């Protein structure tokens, strides 16, 4: 991945992501149930440089941040608590600890 966290999204793609992902974010009871719901839609949560990223499970490509969808990491952390993360060797990225 380049210095950008994800590729820029066109308006239609961003809108579709909000339609598909936002209800999952808004109704999640905890980080594990959110992760499971996202997996059913073909997405994973990753974290990089303090930002929450949505990653396509099939390609492994980061497609959006939580803020771009309208639900930044801080909003979810305030509601669900701090996520338990497993850090990667690079010290800049992590995934939810399962």
C-alpha positions as CSV (number, residue, x, y, z in Angstrom):
1,X,0.0,0.0,0.0
2,X,1.3,3.5,-0.7
3,X,1.5,6.3,1.8
4,X,-2.3,6.6,1.5
5,X,-4.3,4.3,3.7
6,X,-6.7,3.3,0.8
7,X,-7.4,4.2,-2.7
8,X,-9.7,7.2,-3.2
9,X,-13.3,6.2,-3.6
10,X,-15.7,7.6,-6.2
11,X,-19.0,9.0,-4.9
12,X,-21.1,6.0,-6.0
13,X,-18.8,3.4,-4.3
14,X,-18.6,5.4,-1.1
15,X,-22.4,5.7,-1.0
16,X,-22.8,1.9,-1.6
17,X,-20.3,1.2,1.2
18,X,-22.2,3.4,3.6
19,X,-25.5,1.6,2.6
20,X,-23.9,-1.9,3.1
21,X,-21.6,-1.3,6.1
22,X,-23.1,1.5,8.1
23,X,-26.0,-0.6,9.5
24,X,-23.5,-3.2,10.7
25,X,-21.5,-0.5,12.5
26,X,-24.6,1.1,14.0
27,X,-26.0,-2.1,15.4
28,X,-22.9,-3.9,16.5
29,X,-23.0,-5.1,20.1
30,X,-19.2,-5.7,20.4
31,X,-16.1,-5.9,18.3
32,X,-16.4,-9.6,17.7
33,X,-20.0,-9.4,16.5
34,X,-19.0,-6.5,14.2
35,X,-16.1,-8.6,12.8
36,X,-18.4,-11.5,12.2
37,X,-21.1,-9.4,10.5
38,X,-18.5,-7.8,8.2
39,X,-17.0,-11.2,7.3
40,X,-20.5,-12.3,6.1
41,X,-20.3,-9.3,3.7
42,X,-16.8,-10.1,2.6
43,X,-14.9,-7.5,4.7
44,X,-12.4,-7.4,7.5
45,X,-11.4,-4.7,10.0
46,X,-7.8,-3.7,10.1
47,X,-6.1,-0.9,11.9
48,X,-3.1,1.2,10.6
49,X,-1.6,4.3,12.0
50,X,-4.4,4.7,14.5
51,X,-7.1,4.5,11.8
52,X,-9.8,1.8,11.3
53,X,-9.8,0.3,7.8
54,X,-12.3,-1.8,6.0
55,X,-10.4,-4.4,3.9
56,X,-11.9,-6.7,1.2
57,X,-11.4,-10.2,2.4
58,X,-10.9,-11.6,-1.1
59,X,-8.2,-9.2,-2.3
60,X,-6.8,-8.0,1.0
61,X,-7.1,-4.4,-0.3
62,X,-8.0,-1.6,2.1
63,X,-11.0,0.2,0.6
64,X,-12.1,2.8,3.2
65,X,-11.7,4.2,6.7
66,X,-14.4,4.2,9.3
67,X,-14.4,8.0,9.1
68,X,-15.1,7.9,5.3
69,X,-18.2,5.8,6.0
70,X,-19.3,8.1,8.7
71,X,-18.3,6.1,11.8
72,X,-14.8,6.9,12.9
73,X,-12.9,4.6,15.2
74,X,-13.5,6.9,18.2
75,X,-17.2,6.7,17.8
76,X,-17.1,2.9,17.8
77,X,-14.6,2.8,20.7
78,X,-16.8,5.1,22.8
79,X,-19.7,2.7,22.3
80,X,-18.0,-0.7,22.1
81,X,-14.9,-0.1,24.2
82,X,-11.3,-0.2,23.0
83,X,-10.7,-3.0,20.5
84,X,-8.4,-5.7,21.5
85,X,-5.7,-5.8,18.8
86,X,-2.9,-8.0,17.7
87,X,-0.1,-5.9,16.4
88,X,1.8,-6.7,13.2
89,X,5.6,-6.9,13.0
90,X,5.7,-3.5,11.4
91,X,4.4,-1.9,14.6
92,X,2.0,0.3,12.6
93,X,-0.8,-2.1,11.8
94,X,-3.0,-4.5,13.7
95,X,-6.1,-6.7,13.4
96,X,-8.8,-7.5,15.9
97,X,-7.6,-10.1,18.5
98,X,-9.8,-13.1,18.3
